[in-house]
Amino acid sequence: MVKPKKANLVQNKNVALEKQLVQGKITKRKNKDKFHLRAEESSMLDSKTSKKILDAAKAQQLELNDDNFPSLGGEKAYTHVNIGEIAEEDENKDVTENDFMDNLEIDAEDAKAFERFQNPQEGKRTLKLSDIILEKIQEKQQDIQSKLTDNGSLNIEDIDPRVREMYEGVRDVMKRYRSGKVPKAFKIIPRLRNWEQILFITEPHNWSAAAMFQGTRIFCSVLSHAMAQRFYNLVLLPRIRDDLCEYKKLNMHLYNALKKALFKPAAFMKGIILPLLEAGDCTLRESIIFGSVIARSSIPVLHSSACLLKICEMGYTGANSIFIRYFLDKRYALPYRVIDAAVFHFIR
């Protein structure tokens, strides 16, 4: 049998017992494999290199978002929004004062050159918002009366004096509105059968800019596409054009209202963009500000294509060319019919 090896006993002479016990408890550290990094593989990067890497990654991400054709993802599903929840949201968190051109300056020579391409057959705007609403209501009443064959088949009753008095109070509130909750009587206007007549009592042309923003949020979320189109065309569009004509810049709340109107893109195109261009008197300032909403927002490709097709079928004007440029810069996968219309528009 092999004898076990004897442990090498080290005789520690003249060593204190305490030191011997300590030396017995401490074990030697094992040698681990060491990995030496080269200079180019250093784990720490300086601040300049880190900033360059982050900037390059951000630029690549933005380029991918623009180049991947957002229209191929399909339309976004719009869910029903409760009116009570709408009023409690912060009305100023969409756009800040620096998000759009509040101090937009137009060169006088550029404006004159732009007006040369305007349609000379169309006259300048002379009607105010209140005149347009009153005219539309009178036309509707005449249309109803002309269709009646029997005077007793339909009774058109006047508004209850108590209801009129209540909405006259709402009118005074909307004139001075700045922030906070809107009256409950105002929220139910879109659900009324004669909402246009009730809306005229509140005098939308005298609303504050913040009140117009709140009204647009409520009306565009409750009304159908056809009714929202009428609200955009009769109330929102004239108010924005009057504000631009008077102050030469657009209020932040009105710009937010214009962006909120895209909640219903079909009504936005039919009630704002196309009437603006069909009028023939769209100014350079208006085309830039309205076009910036299109450029900065995500719009379904079908609605964008339909609006682009209608614009291309119009005559050549400076405003039409600017809007065509905004739509084409979105780089959507357009149908062949729209592409053909854009080509023929410029080769006429």
C-alpha positions in Angstrom: 0.0 0.0 0.0 1.1 3.5 -0.8 1.7 5.5 2.2 0.0 8.9 2.3 2.3 11.8 1.9 3.0 13.7 5.0 2.1 17.3 5.1 5.0 19.6 5.0 5.0 21.0 8.4 6.6 24.3 8.7 8.1 25.0 12.0 7.4 28.5 13.0 9.9 29.3 15.7 9.5 32.4 17.8 6.2 33.2 16.2 3.3 34.3 18.4 0.3 32.1 18.6 -2.1 34.9 17.5 -0.1 35.4 14.2 -0.1 31.6 13.6 -3.9 31.5 13.9 -4.4 34.4 11.6 -2.1 33.0 8.9 -4.0 29.7 9.1 -7.3 31.3 8.4 -6.3 33.5 5.4 -6.1 31.6 2.1 -4.1 32.7 -0.8 -5.9 34.4 -3.7 -6.0 32.2 -6.8 -4.6 33.6 -9.9 -7.4 34.4 -12.4 -7.1 34.8 -16.1 -6.4 38.4 -16.9 -7.8 40.0 -20.1 -6.0 43.0 -21.2 -8.0 45.4 -23.4 -6.3 47.1 -26.3 -6.4 50.8 -26.6 -9.2 50.8 -29.2 -11.3 48.4 -27.0 -11.3 50.5 -23.9 -14.5 50.2 -21.9 -14.7 53.9 -21.2 -15.4 56.4 -24.0 -14.8 60.1 -23.7 -17.8 62.5 -23.8 -17.2 63.7 -27.3 -17.3 60.2 -28.8 -20.4 59.3 -26.8 -22.2 62.4 -28.0 -21.2 61.6 -31.7 -22.6 58.1 -31.3 -25.9 59.2 -29.8 -26.3 61.9 -32.5 -25.7 59.4 -35.2 -28.1 56.9 -33.7 -30.8 59.6 -33.4 -30.3 60.7 -37.0 -30.6 57.2 -38.3 -33.7 56.6 -36.3 -35.4 59.7 -37.7 -34.3 58.7 -41.2 -35.9 55.3 -40.8 -39.1 56.7 -39.5 -39.3 59.0 -42.6 -38.3 56.4 -45.1 -40.4 53.4 -44.0 -43.6 54.8 -45.6 -45.9 55.3 -42.6 -48.9 55.0 -44.9 -48.3 51.2 -45.3 -49.1 50.7 -41.7 -52.8 51.4 -42.3 -55.1 53.9 -40.8 -55.0 54.5 -37.1 -58.1 53.4 -35.2 -59.9 56.2 -33.7 -61.6 55.4 -30.5 -64.7 57.1 -29.0 -63.8 59.8 -26.6 -66.0 60.9 -23.7 -66.9 64.6 -23.7 -66.4 64.8 -19.9 -62.8 63.5 -20.2 -62.0 66.0 -23.0 -62.8 69.0 -20.9 -60.5 67.9 -18.1 -57.4 67.5 -20.3 -54.8 70.2 -20.5 -55.6 72.4 -23.5 -52.1 73.7 -24.0 -49.9 70.6 -24.1 -50.1 70.0 -27.8 -48.2 72.9 -29.2 -46.1 75.5 -27.5 -45.5 79.1 -28.7 -42.2 78.0 -30.3 -43.6 75.1 -32.3 -44.9 77.2 -35.2 -44.1 80.4 -37.0 -45.6 83.0 -34.7 -43.3 85.8 -36.1 -43.6 84.7 -39.7 -42.4 87.6 -42.0 -43.3 87.7 -45.6 -41.3 89.7 -48.1 -43.3 92.3 -49.9 -41.8 91.2 -53.3 -42.5 87.6 -52.6 -46.1 88.4 -51.7 -46.6 90.4 -54.9 -45.1 87.6 -57.0 -47.4 85.1 -55.2 -50.5 87.2 -55.9 -49.8 87.3 -59.6 -50.7 83.6 -59.8 -53.9 84.0 -57.9 -57.2 83.4 -59.7 -58.4 86.8 -60.9 -62.0 85.6 -61.2 -62.4 85.2 -57.5 -62.9 88.3 -55.4 -61.5 89.0 -52.0 -63.3 87.9 -48.8 -65.8 90.5 -47.6 -68.0 88.4 -45.3 -67.3 87.9 -41.7 -67.9 84.8 -39.7 -71.2 86.0 -38.3 -72.5 87.0 -41.7 -71.6 83.5 -43.1 -73.4 81.7 -40.3 -76.5 83.9 -40.6 -76.6 83.4 -44.3 -76.3 79.6 -44.0 -79.1 79.5 -41.5 -81.4 81.6 -43.6 -80.7 79.4 -46.6 -81.5 76.3 -44.6 -84.8 77.8 -43.4 -85.8 78.9 -46.9 -84.9 75.4 -48.2 -87.1 73.8 -45.6 -90.1 76.1 -46.2 -89.8 75.6 -50.0 -90.0 71.8 -49.6 -93.2 71.9 -47.5 -96.3 71.1 -49.4 -98.6 71.3 -46.4 -98.3 74.0 -43.8 -99.4 71.6 -41.0 -97.0 68.8 -41.9 -94.1 70.4 -40.1 -94.1 72.9 -37.3 -91.0 75.1 -36.9 -91.1 76.4 -33.4 -88.9 79.2 -32.0 -86.4 78.4 -29.4 -87.7 78.5 -25.8 -86.9 81.8 -24.1 -85.3 80.0 -21.2 -83.0 78.1 -23.5 -82.1 81.2 -25.4 -81.3 83.0 -22.1 -79.1 80.1 -20.9 -77.1 80.1 -24.1 -76.7 83.8 -24.0 -75.0 83.3 -20.7 -72.8 80.7 -22.3 -72.0 83.3 -25.0 -70.7 85.7 -22.3 -68.6 82.9 -20.8 -67.0 81.9 -24.1 -66.1 85.5 -24.8 -64.0 85.7 -21.6 -62.8 82.1 -21.5 -59.1 81.5 -20.9 -58.7 78.1 -19.2 -60.5 75.5 -17.1 -63.8 73.7 -17.7 -66.4 74.9 -20.2 -70.1 75.1 -19.3 -72.0 71.8 -19.5 -74.6 73.5 -21.7 -72.0 74.1 -24.3 -70.9 70.4 -24.3 -74.3 69.2 -25.3 -74.7 71.5 -28.3 -73.3 68.9 -30.8 -75.9 66.4 -29.7 -78.8 68.7 -30.4 -80.9 68.4 -33.6 -80.7 72.2 -34.3 -77.1 72.6 -33.1 -76.3 75.1 -35.8 -79.0 77.5 -34.6 -78.0 77.1 -30.9 -74.3 77.6 -31.9 -75.2 80.9 -33.6 -76.7 82.2 -30.4 -73.3 81.8 -28.7 -71.7 84.0 -31.4 -68.6 81.9 -32.4 -67.0 84.9 -34.0 -66.7 86.5 -30.6 -65.2 83.5 -28.8 -61.8 83.8 -27.4 -59.0 81.8 -29.0 -58.9 79.3 -26.1 -62.7 78.9 -26.3 -62.4 78.1 -30.0 -59.8 75.4 -29.2 -62.1 73.8 -26.7 -65.1 74.0 -29.0 -63.1 72.4 -31.8 -62.1 69.5 -29.5 -65.7 68.9 -28.5 -67.3 69.2 -31.8 -64.8 67.2 -33.8 -65.1 64.3 -31.3 -68.9 64.2 -31.2 -70.1 65.2 -34.6 -70.2 63.0 -37.6 -67.8 63.6 -40.5 -70.5 65.6 -42.5 -71.4 67.7 -39.5 -67.8 68.3 -38.5 -67.1 69.4 -42.0 -69.8 72.1 -41.7 -68.3 73.2 -38.4 -64.9 73.5 -39.9 -66.1 75.3 -42.9 -68.5 77.7 -41.2 -66.7 78.4 -37.9 -63.1 77.3 -37.7 -61.8 78.3 -41.1 -63.3 81.9 -41.2 -62.0 82.5 -37.7 -58.5 81.5 -38.5 -58.4 83.5 -41.7 -59.7 86.6 -39.9 -57.1 86.2 -37.2 -54.3 85.9 -39.7 -55.6 88.9 -41.7 -55.8 91.1 -38.6 -52.7 90.1 -36.6 -50.5 88.7 -39.4 -49.8 85.7 -37.2 -51.8 82.8 -35.7 -52.7 82.5 -32.1 -51.3 79.4 -30.4 -54.8 78.2 -29.3 -56.1 78.5 -32.9 -53.1 76.6 -34.2 -53.9 73.8 -31.7 -57.5 73.9 -32.8 -56.3 73.4 -36.4 -54.3 70.4 -35.4 -57.2 69.0 -33.4 -59.4 69.3 -36.5 -57.3 66.5 -38.0 -59.1 64.1 -35.7 -61.4 63.7 -38.6 -59.1 63.9 -41.7 -61.9 63.6 -44.3 -63.8 66.6 -42.7 -60.5 68.5 -42.4 -59.7 68.1 -46.1 -63.3 68.9 -47.3 -64.0 71.6 -44.8 -60.7 73.5 -44.6 -58.1 72.7 -47.2 -60.2 72.4 -50.3 -62.5 75.4 -49.6 -59.4 77.5 -48.8 -57.9 76.7 -52.2 -61.1 76.8 -54.1 -61.7 80.4 -52.9 -58.8 81.5 -55.0 -57.6 84.2 -52.5 -55.3 82.1 -50.3 -52.4 84.2 -49.3 -48.8 83.1 -49.0 -48.9 83.4 -45.2 -52.1 81.2 -45.0 -50.7 78.6 -47.3 -47.5 78.3 -45.2 -49.3 78.0 -41.8 -52.0 75.7 -43.0 -49.4 73.6 -44.8 -47.3 73.3 -41.7 -50.1 71.4 -40.0 -50.1 68.9 -42.9 -46.3 68.6 -42.8 -46.1 68.0 -39.1 -49.1 65.6 -38.7 -49.6 62.0 -39.6 -52.5 61.8 -42.1 -54.0 58.6 -43.5 -52.7 58.0 -47.1 -56.2 57.6 -48.5 -57.4 61.1 -47.4 -54.1 62.6 -48.4 -54.3 61.1 -51.8 -57.9 62.2 -52.4 -57.1 65.8 -51.3 -53.9 65.8 -53.5 -56.0 64.6 -56.5 -58.5 67.4 -56.0 -55.8 70.0 -55.8 -54.0 68.7 -58.9 -57.3 69.0 -60.8 -57.5 72.7 -60.0 -55.8 75.4 -61.9 -52.3 76.5 -61.2 -51.8 78.9 -58.4 -49.0 79.6 -55.9 -51.0 78.2 -53.0 -51.9 75.0 -54.9 -48.3 74.4 -55.6 -47.3 74.9 -52.0 -49.9 72.4 -50.8 -48.9 69.9 -53.5 -45.3 70.2 -52.3 -46.3 69.5 -48.7 -48.2 66.4 -49.7 -45.4 65.1 -51.9 -42.8 65.7 -49.3 -44.6 63.2 -47.0 -43.4 60.5 -49.5 -46.5 58.4 -49.3 -47.1 55.4 -51.6 -49.6 57.2 -53.8 -52.0 55.5 -56.3 -51.1 55.8 -60.0 -54.1 58.0 -60.6 -52.8 60.6 -58.2 -49.3 60.5 -59.6 -50.7 61.0 -63.1 -52.8 63.9 -62.0 -49.8 65.5 -60.4 -47.7 65.1 -63.6 -50.5 66.5 -65.8 -50.9 69.4 -63.4 -47.4 70.7 -64.1 -47.2 69.9 -67.8 -50.3 71.9 -68.7 
